């Protein structure tokens, strides 16, 4: 054992050992940044609420446009699924998702915009991460506070909208 330890010590230096250890630590820290395959996930089944289909109610988290939203729904905060409430402004930065509308069977590109300027609404929190991308792909990640991209500093987040941009092809 001593002979093999001395042989290894003769072939390697302290700097090489520290460099290898550092590379191992950096590699282990970067492991959570690897992309996660979400394409194979089965679509979630949405529950029905009485006679009202939750996938068609813009004040419900199960609404079809909210497939990749993260935040308070503007439909519950004085606005609508596609418009900010009065007294707030839409952030110029957005993230996008592709959502399936069960009513017509088509997929749509949806733009999610944060509405800024008032304190958090606090009603109808919805965090759906279908096809959400990691933080290092910002235009597909719903984990950012997009109000920080507004012109005035420290604009508070109020709620999030879900605007249909186009039919997905």
Secondary structure, DSSP 8 states (H G I E B T S, - for coil): -HHHHHHHHHH--HHHHHHHHHHHHHHHHHGGGS----TTS------EETTEEGGG-TTSTTSGGGTT-EEEBGGGTTS-SSS--TT-EEEEEEEEEEEEETTTTEEEEEEEEEEESS----SSEEE--TT---TTSGGG-S-S-GGGGSSSTT--EEEEEEEEEEE--
